[in-house]
């Protein structure tokens, strides 16, 4: 026993000291969150871009430079601002020495996003190539790095370029495997910067983005104005801006920001808004409405400016600050005082909007009461079913309730990776179940094709056993705050029936739980269509182009297998496709996409319109094949 313990001796040799670069590369998740391939909006490659652009925005906020240039060509990123430029003597230190920067000096930067001097250092350390150039008063200084190591420090040179800072970087493909930038995610990032900094112009690959009316523009872009129950309420004050309306969607759609940072996980400011809004509405109408009735179908945006903000992680997605500034009001009181004055005054001045808001609240109240009886029976049925059926094969991260207390950081990382595959049929669910990572991956098995629920009320969610059990598996009955899996992956066969099932599941989410899609939780699993192999090598191909390349590479008439369904892929093979290199296609609502219009087009009764759409796209595919 003594000899065995010697293997785990804890002594001086056990202690290691890492420099800043080694620590970031060894624990990148601490600094930039997920190491995904770009399929998710919060994957690390977008955080790298954000860290660089945040510095440009802070310059603009301080009154320096009204334009930011962003160029992305494949995997190479260039960001240029026209602010003051990094002091030339500190160019190397600012991007390579941890806890070095101007934001510790509140006189230089106030109410900025980056406060801990880590951001650009993380970008530097996690990039194959990183180059920074600063221009100040006719002189320029450049430094080049590889994976955080300085490879060339250029001498100062004279230049006619305007003041500012330029950063070029290429994310390290050994850390971000098989990554790619998605235009939709970058465009959303850019729009958020513009909404929160009215007058700022951002140029992205030649296209210019600018907002004149801030959060009002945001809600106009995020909603179909024809479906809003009343015109958008837009309120502005010192260090705060709010925009509010209601539509006919289920759930709450609240966008929250701190110092220009989109806090996707909310925080104290978002919770303060939700509570203050309920209180002000109750006081205005002098009626004790249920909080859920007041907030159901709300679409809102709230932005605050906070001195020395405290975030719960380096990625700054959740605000922890309890006060707005040192010695100032609590976040809760700050929000309540603002809404109690401004929103109350607005509703008194605009009685037609106040009446429309009241009707929306009372409609939600009626719908909730109508569902109370059936919800109780459905919940009891779901509890009983969960004890006996095998529809849900859960993952260990949710089965071990003591995990958060033992290691909170590790548990949060596991939750970020937590995934549920929604599939149909015993063979497909059986293959995924045997191949999955039981720590973080769960499987929910559908029985046949689900109901087309477009145009139906939420009553169907409780009456239909499949839908009822699915919403309980996800824990989204009362909203997505309790969502048990960060990634909801639809895994169906790549044939006509599989595509139909995929559409029916997406219709269910978009109709009753649209926040799942809007917040970027829903994906489509991509699995290979072909296996091309000879005695020496096996290549899995996801389309015809990859198949032709594989045949050319292997030569000598290799064996080609066409996978017709998920059940035909063995568990051993499946493990390759749902592991580290899993290919996920995110379900994204693009600008101009409005849920009810989309569902009407693809799942409604407009048969001829849909037939025309299919025929037109089939002709396009045939043209491509014939041209080849």
C-alpha positions as CSV (number, residue, x, y, z in Angstrom):
1,X,0.0,0.0,0.0
2,X,2.9,2.4,0.8
3,X,4.5,1.7,-2.6
4,X,1.2,2.5,-4.3
5,X,0.8,5.8,-2.5
6,X,4.3,6.8,-3.7
7,X,2.9,7.1,-7.2
8,X,0.8,10.0,-6.1
9,X,3.3,11.8,-3.9
10,X,2.5,15.5,-3.4
11,X,5.8,17.3,-3.1
12,X,7.9,20.2,-4.6
13,X,8.1,18.5,-7.9
14,X,4.3,18.5,-8.1
15,X,4.2,22.3,-8.3
16,X,4.4,24.0,-11.7
17,X,4.5,27.7,-12.7
18,X,3.0,28.5,-16.0
19,X,3.6,31.8,-17.9
20,X,0.6,33.7,-19.2
21,X,0.8,32.1,-22.7
22,X,1.1,28.5,-21.4
23,X,-1.8,29.0,-19.0
24,X,-4.2,30.4,-21.6
25,X,-3.3,27.6,-24.1
26,X,-3.6,24.9,-21.4
27,X,-6.9,26.2,-20.1
28,X,-8.5,28.1,-23.0
29,X,-12.0,27.5,-21.8
30,X,-11.4,29.8,-18.8
31,X,-10.7,32.7,-21.1
32,X,-12.9,32.3,-24.2
33,X,-15.5,29.6,-23.2
34,X,-16.3,26.9,-25.7
35,X,-13.8,25.5,-28.2
36,X,-16.4,24.8,-30.8
37,X,-16.0,24.8,-34.6
38,X,-18.1,27.9,-35.1
39,X,-21.5,26.2,-35.3
40,X,-22.6,28.0,-32.1
41,X,-22.8,31.7,-31.6
42,X,-20.8,31.5,-28.3
43,X,-18.0,29.4,-29.7
44,X,-14.5,30.6,-28.9
45,X,-13.6,32.0,-32.4
46,X,-16.4,34.6,-32.1
47,X,-15.2,35.5,-28.6
48,X,-11.7,36.1,-30.0
49,X,-13.2,38.5,-32.5
50,X,-15.3,40.2,-29.8
51,X,-12.3,40.7,-27.5
52,X,-10.5,42.7,-30.3
53,X,-13.6,44.7,-31.4
54,X,-14.5,45.5,-27.7
55,X,-11.3,47.5,-27.5
56,X,-12.4,49.5,-30.6
57,X,-15.8,50.1,-29.1
58,X,-14.2,51.3,-25.8
59,X,-12.3,53.9,-27.9
60,X,-15.5,55.0,-29.6
61,X,-17.3,55.2,-26.2
62,X,-14.5,57.6,-25.0
63,X,-15.1,59.8,-28.0
64,X,-12.3,58.6,-30.3
65,X,-13.0,57.2,-33.8
66,X,-16.4,56.7,-35.3
67,X,-15.6,53.8,-37.6
68,X,-14.4,50.2,-37.2
69,X,-13.3,48.0,-40.1
70,X,-13.7,44.2,-39.9
71,X,-12.5,41.9,-42.7
72,X,-12.7,38.1,-42.6
73,X,-11.3,36.0,-45.4
74,X,-11.7,32.3,-44.7
75,X,-9.8,31.9,-41.4
76,X,-8.0,35.3,-41.4
77,X,-9.3,38.2,-39.4
78,X,-8.5,41.9,-39.6
79,X,-9.9,44.6,-37.3
80,X,-9.0,48.3,-37.6
81,X,-10.2,51.2,-35.5
82,X,-9.6,54.9,-35.7
83,X,-9.1,55.7,-32.1
84,X,-6.1,57.0,-30.3
85,X,-3.9,54.0,-31.0
86,X,-1.9,52.1,-28.4
87,X,1.0,54.1,-27.0
88,X,3.9,53.0,-29.2
89,X,6.2,52.1,-26.4
90,X,3.6,49.7,-25.0
91,X,2.4,47.9,-28.1
92,X,4.2,44.6,-27.2
93,X,3.3,44.7,-23.5
94,X,-0.4,45.4,-24.1
95,X,-0.9,42.2,-26.1
96,X,1.5,39.9,-24.4
97,X,1.8,40.8,-20.7
98,X,-1.1,39.7,-18.5
99,X,-2.8,42.4,-16.4
100,X,-1.3,45.2,-18.6
101,X,-3.6,47.8,-20.0
102,X,-5.1,51.3,-19.6
103,X,-8.4,50.1,-18.3
104,X,-7.1,49.9,-14.7
105,X,-7.0,53.7,-14.9
106,X,-10.6,54.9,-14.6
107,X,-9.6,58.3,-16.0
108,X,-8.6,56.7,-19.4
109,X,-11.5,54.3,-19.7
110,X,-14.8,54.6,-17.9
111,X,-17.7,52.1,-18.1
112,X,-15.9,49.9,-20.6
113,X,-16.3,46.2,-21.1
114,X,-12.7,45.0,-20.8
115,X,-11.3,45.7,-17.3
116,X,-8.9,42.8,-16.5
117,X,-6.2,43.1,-19.2
118,X,-6.7,39.6,-20.5
119,X,-8.7,39.9,-23.8
120,X,-6.1,40.6,-26.5
121,X,-3.6,38.4,-24.7
122,X,-6.0,35.4,-25.0
123,X,-6.4,36.2,-28.7
124,X,-2.7,36.4,-29.2
125,X,-2.0,33.1,-27.3
126,X,-4.7,31.2,-29.1
127,X,-3.8,32.3,-32.7
128,X,-1.4,30.7,-35.1
129,X,-0.5,34.2,-36.2
130,X,-1.2,37.6,-34.5
131,X,0.0,41.0,-35.7
132,X,-0.7,44.3,-34.0
133,X,0.0,47.8,-35.5
134,X,-0.5,51.1,-33.7
135,X,-0.5,54.5,-35.4
136,X,-0.1,57.6,-33.4
137,X,0.6,61.1,-34.6
138,X,2.4,60.1,-37.8
139,X,4.3,57.1,-36.4
140,X,3.6,53.4,-36.5
141,X,4.7,50.5,-34.4
142,X,4.2,46.8,-35.4
143,X,4.7,43.5,-33.6
144,X,4.2,39.9,-34.8
145,X,3.5,36.8,-32.7
146,X,2.9,33.1,-33.3
147,X,0.9,31.3,-30.6
148,X,1.7,34.2,-28.2
149,X,5.4,34.1,-28.8
150,X,7.0,37.3,-30.2
151,X,8.7,36.6,-33.5
152,X,9.3,40.1,-34.7
153,X,9.2,43.5,-33.2
154,X,9.4,46.2,-35.9
155,X,11.0,49.6,-35.4
156,X,8.9,52.7,-35.4
157,X,8.3,54.1,-38.8
158,X,6.8,57.3,-40.2
159,X,3.3,57.0,-41.8
160,X,0.5,59.0,-43.3
161,X,-2.1,56.6,-41.9
162,X,-4.7,58.0,-39.5
163,X,-4.4,57.2,-35.8
164,X,-5.8,53.9,-34.6
165,X,-5.0,50.2,-34.0
166,X,-5.0,47.3,-36.4
167,X,-5.1,43.7,-35.3
168,X,-4.7,40.7,-37.7
169,X,-5.1,37.1,-36.3
170,X,-5.7,33.6,-37.4
171,X,-7.2,31.3,-34.7
172,X,-5.1,28.2,-33.9
173,X,-6.6,25.2,-35.7
174,X,-5.0,22.8,-33.3
175,X,-7.3,24.3,-30.6
176,X,-10.3,25.2,-32.7
177,X,-10.6,22.1,-34.8
178,X,-12.3,22.3,-38.2
179,X,-13.5,25.8,-37.4
180,X,-15.3,28.1,-39.8
181,X,-16.9,31.6,-39.3
182,X,-20.6,31.9,-39.9
183,X,-21.7,35.2,-41.4
184,X,-25.0,35.2,-39.6
185,X,-23.3,35.2,-36.1
186,X,-20.8,37.9,-37.0
187,X,-23.5,40.1,-38.5
188,X,-25.5,39.7,-35.3
189,X,-22.5,40.7,-33.2
190,X,-21.9,43.8,-35.4
191,X,-25.6,44.9,-35.2
192,X,-25.5,44.7,-31.4
193,X,-22.4,46.9,-31.4
194,X,-24.3,49.4,-33.6
195,X,-27.5,49.4,-31.6
196,X,-25.6,50.1,-28.4
197,X,-23.5,52.8,-30.0
198,X,-25.7,55.0,-32.1
199,X,-23.7,56.8,-34.7
200,X,-20.9,54.2,-34.9
201,X,-20.2,52.8,-38.4
202,X,-18.9,49.2,-38.7
203,X,-17.8,48.0,-42.1
204,X,-17.7,44.2,-42.4
205,X,-16.3,42.8,-45.7
206,X,-17.4,46.0,-47.5
207,X,-20.9,46.2,-46.1
208,X,-21.7,49.1,-43.7
209,X,-23.8,48.8,-40.5
210,X,-25.1,51.8,-38.6
211,X,-28.0,52.5,-36.2
212,X,-29.6,55.8,-35.5
213,X,-32.2,54.8,-32.9
214,X,-30.4,52.2,-30.8
215,X,-32.6,49.6,-29.1
216,X,-35.6,50.8,-31.1
217,X,-33.8,49.6,-34.2
218,X,-32.9,46.3,-32.5
219,X,-36.5,45.4,-31.7
220,X,-37.6,46.4,-35.2
221,X,-35.1,44.0,-36.7
222,X,-35.9,41.2,-34.2
223,X,-39.6,41.4,-34.7
224,X,-42.3,41.6,-37.3
225,X,-43.9,45.0,-36.7
226,X,-47.2,43.7,-38.1
227,X,-47.4,41.2,-35.3
228,X,-46.6,43.6,-32.5
229,X,-49.6,44.3,-30.2
230,X,-48.6,47.9,-29.8
231,X,-45.9,50.3,-31.1
232,X,-42.5,49.8,-29.4
233,X,-42.0,51.8,-26.2
234,X,-38.5,53.4,-26.3
235,X,-37.2,54.9,-23.1
236,X,-33.7,56.5,-22.5
237,X,-32.0,57.9,-19.4
238,X,-28.5,58.4,-18.0
239,X,-26.7,55.0,-18.3
240,X,-29.9,53.2,-19.3
241,X,-32.0,52.5,-22.4
242,X,-35.0,50.3,-22.7
243,X,-37.3,49.2,-25.5
244,X,-40.5,47.1,-24.9
245,X,-43.4,45.6,-26.8
246,X,-45.5,42.4,-26.9
247,X,-46.3,40.0,-29.8
248,X,-48.2,36.8,-30.1
249,X,-45.2,34.4,-29.6
250,X,-45.0,32.3,-26.5
251,X,-42.3,32.9,-23.8
252,X,-40.1,35.9,-23.1
253,X,-37.6,37.4,-25.5
254,X,-35.3,39.8,-23.6
255,X,-32.0,41.1,-25.0
256,X,-29.8,42.5,-22.2
257,X,-26.5,44.5,-22.5
258,X,-23.9,45.9,-20.2
259,X,-21.4,48.6,-21.4
260,X,-22.1,47.4,-25.0
261,X,-21.6,43.7,-24.1
262,X,-24.4,41.3,-25.1
263,X,-25.1,39.3,-21.9
264,X,-26.6,36.2,-23.4
265,X,-27.0,34.6,-19.9
266,X,-28.5,37.7,-18.4
267,X,-27.5,38.6,-14.9
268,X,-28.5,41.1,-12.2
269,X,-29.6,43.8,-14.7
270,X,-31.9,41.5,-16.6
271,X,-33.4,40.1,-13.5
272,X,-33.9,43.6,-12.1
273,X,-35.7,44.6,-15.3
274,X,-38.0,41.6,-15.2
275,X,-39.0,42.3,-11.5
276,X,-39.2,46.1,-11.9
277,X,-41.4,45.8,-15.0
278,X,-43.9,43.5,-13.2
279,X,-44.1,45.9,-10.3
280,X,-44.6,49.0,-12.4
281,X,-47.3,47.3,-14.5
282,X,-49.2,46.1,-11.4
283,X,-49.0,49.6,-9.9
284,X,-50.2,51.3,-13.1
285,X,-53.2,49.1,-13.6
286,X,-53.8,48.7,-9.8
287,X,-54.2,45.0,-10.3
288,X,-52.2,42.1,-8.9
289,X,-51.6,40.3,-12.2
290,X,-49.5,37.1,-12.3
291,X,-45.9,37.9,-13.2
292,X,-46.0,35.3,-16.0
293,X,-49.1,36.9,-17.5
294,X,-47.4,40.3,-17.6
295,X,-44.2,39.0,-19.2
296,X,-45.6,36.3,-21.6
297,X,-45.0,37.3,-25.2
298,X,-42.8,40.3,-24.2
299,X,-40.0,41.3,-26.6
300,X,-37.7,43.8,-24.9
301,X,-34.1,45.1,-24.8
302,X,-32.4,46.7,-21.9
303,X,-28.9,48.3,-21.9
304,X,-27.1,49.7,-18.8
305,X,-23.7,51.4,-18.3
306,X,-22.0,50.3,-15.2
307,X,-18.7,51.5,-13.6
308,X,-16.3,48.6,-13.0
309,X,-18.7,45.8,-14.0
310,X,-18.3,42.4,-12.4
311,X,-19.0,39.5,-14.8
312,X,-19.2,35.8,-13.8
313,X,-16.6,34.8,-16.3
314,X,-14.0,36.2,-18.7
315,X,-16.4,35.7,-21.6
316,X,-18.7,38.3,-19.9
317,X,-22.0,36.7,-20.8
318,X,-23.6,37.2,-17.3
319,X,-23.4,40.3,-15.1
320,X,-22.8,39.8,-11.4
321,X,-22.6,43.5,-10.3
322,X,-25.2,44.4,-7.7
323,X,-24.6,48.2,-7.9
324,X,-24.3,50.6,-10.9
325,X,-21.4,52.5,-9.5
326,X,-19.5,52.8,-6.2
327,X,-21.7,54.3,-3.6
328,X,-24.6,54.3,-6.0
329,X,-28.0,52.5,-6.0
330,X,-28.4,48.8,-6.2
331,X,-29.2,47.5,-9.7
332,X,-32.7,46.6,-8.6
333,X,-33.4,50.1,-7.2
334,X,-31.8,51.8,-10.2
335,X,-34.0,49.8,-12.6
336,X,-37.2,50.3,-10.5
337,X,-36.7,54.1,-10.1
338,X,-36.2,54.5,-13.9
339,X,-39.2,52.4,-15.0
340,X,-41.5,53.7,-12.2
341,X,-41.0,57.2,-13.6
342,X,-40.4,56.8,-17.3
343,X,-42.7,53.8,-18.1
344,X,-45.5,55.0,-15.9
345,X,-45.4,58.5,-17.5
346,X,-45.3,56.9,-21.0
347,X,-48.4,54.8,-20.3
348,X,-50.3,57.7,-18.9
349,X,-49.5,59.8,-22.0
350,X,-50.3,57.0,-24.4
351,X,-53.6,55.6,-23.3
352,X,-54.1,53.6,-26.5
353,X,-50.8,51.7,-25.9
354,X,-51.8,51.2,-22.3
355,X,-55.1,49.7,-23.3
356,X,-53.4,47.4,-25.9
357,X,-50.9,46.2,-23.3
358,X,-53.7,45.5,-20.8
359,X,-55.5,43.4,-23.4
360,X,-52.4,41.3,-24.1
361,X,-51.9,40.7,-20.4
362,X,-55.5,39.6,-19.9
363,X,-55.3,37.4,-22.9
364,X,-52.4,35.6,-21.4
365,X,-54.3,35.3,-18.1
366,X,-57.3,33.7,-19.8
367,X,-55.0,31.2,-21.7
368,X,-53.2,30.3,-18.5
369,X,-56.4,29.6,-16.7
370,X,-57.8,27.5,-19.6
371,X,-54.6,25.3,-19.4
372,X,-54.5,24.8,-15.6
373,X,-56.6,21.7,-15.5
374,X,-55.1,19.9,-18.5
375,X,-51.5,20.9,-17.4
376,X,-52.1,19.2,-14.0
377,X,-53.2,16.0,-15.6
378,X,-50.4,16.1,-18.2
379,X,-47.7,16.7,-15.6
380,X,-49.0,13.7,-13.6
381,X,-49.0,11.6,-16.7
382,X,-45.4,12.7,-17.6
383,X,-44.1,11.9,-14.1
384,X,-45.7,8.4,-14.3
385,X,-44.4,7.9,-17.8
386,X,-40.8,8.9,-16.9
387,X,-40.7,6.2,-14.2
388,X,-41.5,3.4,-16.7
389,X,-40.6,4.3,-20.3
390,X,-37.3,4.5,-22.0
391,X,-37.9,7.6,-24.2
392,X,-35.2,9.6,-22.4
393,X,-31.8,8.2,-21.8
394,X,-30.3,10.9,-19.7
395,X,-26.6,11.9,-19.2
396,X,-24.7,11.8,-16.0
397,X,-24.3,15.5,-15.7
398,X,-28.0,15.7,-14.8
399,X,-28.2,12.5,-12.8
400,X,-25.5,13.6,-10.3
401,X,-27.2,16.3,-8.2
402,X,-24.1,16.7,-6.0
403,X,-21.8,17.6,-8.9
404,X,-22.2,21.4,-8.7
405,X,-21.2,21.6,-5.1
406,X,-18.1,19.5,-5.6
407,X,-16.6,21.3,-8.5
408,X,-18.7,24.2,-9.8
409,X,-16.3,25.2,-12.6
410,X,-16.1,21.7,-14.0
411,X,-19.9,21.3,-13.7
412,X,-20.5,24.5,-15.7
413,X,-18.1,23.2,-18.4
414,X,-20.1,20.0,-18.6
415,X,-23.4,21.8,-18.8
416,X,-22.1,23.9,-21.7
417,X,-21.3,20.6,-23.5
418,X,-24.6,19.0,-22.4
419,X,-26.5,17.7,-25.5
420,X,-29.7,15.9,-26.2
421,X,-30.2,14.1,-29.5
422,X,-33.9,14.0,-30.6
423,X,-34.3,11.0,-32.9
424,X,-37.0,8.7,-34.2
425,X,-37.2,4.9,-34.1
426,X,-35.5,2.2,-32.1
427,X,-32.6,1.5,-34.5
428,X,-31.4,5.1,-34.7
429,X,-31.8,5.9,-31.0
430,X,-30.1,2.6,-30.2
431,X,-27.0,3.4,-32.3
432,X,-26.7,6.9,-30.8
433,X,-27.3,5.6,-27.3
434,X,-24.5,3.1,-27.5
435,X,-22.1,5.6,-29.2
436,X,-22.7,8.7,-27.0
437,X,-20.7,10.2,-24.3
438,X,-22.8,9.3,-21.2
439,X,-21.3,12.2,-19.2
440,X,-22.8,14.9,-21.4
441,X,-25.0,13.4,-24.1
442,X,-28.6,12.3,-23.7
443,X,-31.0,10.7,-26.2
444,X,-34.8,11.3,-26.6
445,X,-36.6,8.8,-28.9
446,X,-39.7,9.8,-30.8
447,X,-42.4,7.2,-31.7
448,X,-43.1,7.9,-35.4
449,X,-43.7,11.3,-36.9
450,X,-44.8,14.0,-34.5
451,X,-48.0,16.1,-35.1
452,X,-47.8,19.1,-37.3
453,X,-48.7,21.7,-34.6
454,X,-48.7,24.8,-36.8
455,X,-51.7,27.0,-36.0
456,X,-52.6,25.0,-32.9
457,X,-52.7,26.4,-29.4
458,X,-50.5,25.3,-26.5
459,X,-53.1,23.0,-25.3
460,X,-51.8,20.4,-27.8
461,X,-48.4,20.4,-26.0
462,X,-50.1,18.8,-23.0
463,X,-52.6,16.6,-24.9
464,X,-50.0,15.1,-27.1
465,X,-47.9,12.5,-25.2
466,X,-44.8,13.0,-27.4
467,X,-44.8,16.7,-27.1
468,X,-45.6,16.6,-23.4
469,X,-42.7,14.2,-22.6
470,X,-40.3,16.2,-24.8
471,X,-41.0,19.5,-23.0
472,X,-40.5,17.8,-19.7
473,X,-37.3,16.2,-20.8
474,X,-36.0,19.6,-21.8
475,X,-37.6,21.3,-18.7
476,X,-38.9,24.2,-20.8
477,X,-42.5,24.2,-19.7
478,X,-42.1,27.6,-17.9
479,X,-39.4,29.0,-20.2
480,X,-35.9,28.2,-21.2
481,X,-34.3,29.5,-18.0
482,X,-34.4,25.9,-16.7
483,X,-33.3,24.3,-20.0
484,X,-31.4,21.1,-19.1
485,X,-29.3,20.8,-22.2
486,X,-27.3,23.6,-23.8
487,X,-27.5,21.9,-27.2
488,X,-30.7,20.4,-28.6
489,X,-29.8,18.4,-31.6
490,X,-32.3,17.0,-34.1
491,X,-30.9,13.7,-35.5
492,X,-33.0,12.2,-38.3
493,X,-32.3,10.2,-41.4
494,X,-31.1,12.1,-44.5
495,X,-34.1,11.0,-46.6
496,X,-37.6,12.4,-47.3
497,X,-39.2,11.0,-44.1
498,X,-36.2,12.2,-42.0
499,X,-36.5,15.7,-43.4
500,X,-40.2,15.7,-42.7
501,X,-39.7,14.7,-39.1
502,X,-37.0,17.4,-38.8
503,X,-39.5,20.0,-40.1
504,X,-42.2,18.8,-37.6
505,X,-39.8,19.1,-34.6
506,X,-38.7,22.5,-35.7
507,X,-42.3,23.6,-36.1
508,X,-43.0,22.5,-32.5
509,X,-40.1,24.5,-31.2
510,X,-40.8,27.6,-33.3
511,X,-44.5,27.5,-32.5
512,X,-44.4,27.1,-28.7
513,X,-40.8,27.6,-27.6
514,X,-39.2,30.0,-30.1
515,X,-36.6,31.2,-27.6
516,X,-34.9,27.8,-28.0
517,X,-34.1,28.8,-31.6
518,X,-33.6,32.5,-31.0
519,X,-31.0,31.9,-28.3
520,X,-29.1,29.4,-30.5
521,X,-29.8,26.1,-28.8
522,X,-31.2,24.1,-31.7
523,X,-29.0,22.2,-34.2
524,X,-29.3,19.6,-37.0
525,X,-26.9,16.7,-36.8
526,X,-25.0,16.1,-40.0
527,X,-23.9,12.5,-40.5
528,X,-22.0,11.1,-43.5
529,X,-23.9,9.9,-46.5
530,X,-21.1,7.7,-47.8
531,X,-18.2,5.5,-46.6
532,X,-15.4,5.1,-49.1
533,X,-12.7,2.6,-48.1
534,X,-9.9,0.3,-49.2
535,X,-7.8,-2.0,-47.1
536,X,-5.6,0.8,-45.9
537,X,-7.9,3.7,-45.2
538,X,-11.6,4.6,-44.6
539,X,-13.0,8.1,-45.5
540,X,-16.4,9.3,-44.4
541,X,-18.1,11.7,-46.9
542,X,-20.9,14.1,-46.2
543,X,-21.8,15.0,-49.8
544,X,-21.0,14.1,-53.4
545,X,-18.1,16.4,-53.6
546,X,-16.4,14.8,-50.7
547,X,-17.2,11.4,-52.1
548,X,-15.5,12.2,-55.5
549,X,-12.4,13.5,-53.7
550,X,-12.2,10.3,-51.6
551,X,-12.5,8.1,-54.6
552,X,-9.8,10.0,-56.4
553,X,-7.6,9.8,-53.3
554,X,-8.0,6.1,-52.7
555,X,-8.1,4.9,-56.3
556,X,-8.3,1.3,-57.4
557,X,-12.1,1.0,-57.2
558,X,-12.6,1.4,-53.4
559,X,-15.7,0.0,-51.7
560,X,-18.5,2.6,-51.4
561,X,-21.3,2.4,-48.9
562,X,-24.4,4.7,-49.0
563,X,-25.9,5.1,-45.5
564,X,-29.6,5.3,-45.9
565,X,-30.5,5.8,-42.3
566,X,-28.9,6.5,-38.9
567,X,-29.7,2.9,-37.8
568,X,-27.3,1.6,-40.6
569,X,-24.3,3.3,-39.0
570,X,-22.7,1.0,-36.3
571,X,-22.2,2.4,-32.8
572,X,-18.4,2.2,-33.2
573,X,-18.7,4.4,-36.3
574,X,-21.3,6.7,-34.8
575,X,-19.0,7.6,-32.0
576,X,-16.8,9.4,-34.6
577,X,-19.7,11.5,-35.7
578,X,-21.0,12.7,-32.3
579,X,-17.6,13.2,-30.7
580,X,-15.1,16.0,-30.8
581,X,-15.5,16.5,-34.6
582,X,-19.3,16.4,-34.6
583,X,-20.7,18.4,-37.4
584,X,-23.7,20.5,-36.3
585,X,-25.8,22.8,-38.5
586,X,-27.3,25.6,-36.4
587,X,-30.9,26.6,-36.9
588,X,-30.7,30.3,-37.4
589,X,-33.4,32.9,-37.9
590,X,-31.9,35.4,-40.3
591,X,-32.8,39.1,-40.5
592,X,-36.2,39.4,-42.0
593,X,-37.3,35.9,-40.9
594,X,-40.5,36.0,-38.9
595,X,-41.7,32.9,-37.3
596,X,-45.4,32.9,-38.2
597,X,-44.6,33.8,-41.8
598,X,-42.0,31.0,-42.0
599,X,-44.4,28.4,-40.6
600,X,-47.2,29.5,-42.8
601,X,-45.0,29.1,-45.9
602,X,-43.5,25.7,-45.0
603,X,-46.1,24.0,-42.8
604,X,-49.4,25.8,-43.6
605,X,-52.0,25.0,-46.1
606,X,-50.5,27.1,-48.9
607,X,-49.9,23.9,-50.9
608,X,-49.4,25.5,-54.3
609,X,-46.9,28.1,-53.0
610,X,-44.9,25.3,-51.3
611,X,-45.1,23.1,-54.4
612,X,-43.7,26.0,-56.5
613,X,-40.9,26.5,-54.1
614,X,-39.9,22.8,-54.2
615,X,-40.1,22.6,-58.0
616,X,-37.9,25.7,-58.4
617,X,-35.3,24.4,-56.0
618,X,-35.3,20.9,-57.6
619,X,-34.6,22.5,-61.0
620,X,-31.6,24.3,-59.5
621,X,-30.2,21.0,-58.1
622,X,-30.8,19.3,-61.5
623,X,-29.0,22.1,-63.3
624,X,-26.0,21.7,-61.0
625,X,-25.9,17.9,-61.7
626,X,-26.2,18.4,-65.4
627,X,-23.5,21.0,-65.5
628,X,-21.1,18.6,-63.8
